[in-house]
Amino acid sequence: MRCPDPLSDGRAAAIAAAFVIALVAAPAAQALSDHDAAMQFSFAAYRARVALLADKQQIKDRFSRLLPCLLSTVPPPRRARRRVALLLDTAGLDAQLIPARSVLHALVSDLDEVQTTDHALRSGRAAWRARVRLWDQLPDVGDACATLAAWRRGGYDRADTPDVPAHLLARMSSTPVIRRKLAAAAQRMRRLGVPLRDAHRFTGDPLLRGLELFDLTAPPAPDRR
């Protein structure tokens, strides 16, 4: 004689329905308090700063390769000056931002993991995403000095003009909306109890402080002891 199936009387469907209802009713990931979320944002920016300082030598090496053409006493002809300046500007940004890409992506990932409903913090996080997306478009121009030397040997022929992202550089130098959002997030972090220095770091300005061209390539100051 066949044993009755204990779930054949419709209880299987009922159990399945109850399971689905339980999943739907399960609470979403709990958002942090505004204070805790602000502190997590400041910790993410601090980790990014530490990681960037660890890449200091790589950034310095890239800057050092630019010095010969930056210090050149042979000016290009007038028709080539703007393109030369754009290429060197791009190379200078490359030296900082290309070694920093993985760090900046990690910063955005860290911010994305913070559960918060605070409008200013969420807006600041979106601003960091937009900034990193913009910086990611910067091409690696390689050895800019070698490119310029080859162009100079060719008499600055228009056909050999280096390709530089002039429109991208203009966008990168003028990002008022991103700056306002980051500044507003930093102000909100400050009101939520984050120390001033840590909140300011979130704006991005202090992240690369001390990692600019002449900070890394200038001769050491004399010992005055």
Order of alpha helices (4+ residues) and beta strands (2+ residues): alpha-alpha-alpha-alpha-alpha-alpha-alpha-alpha-alpha-alpha-alpha
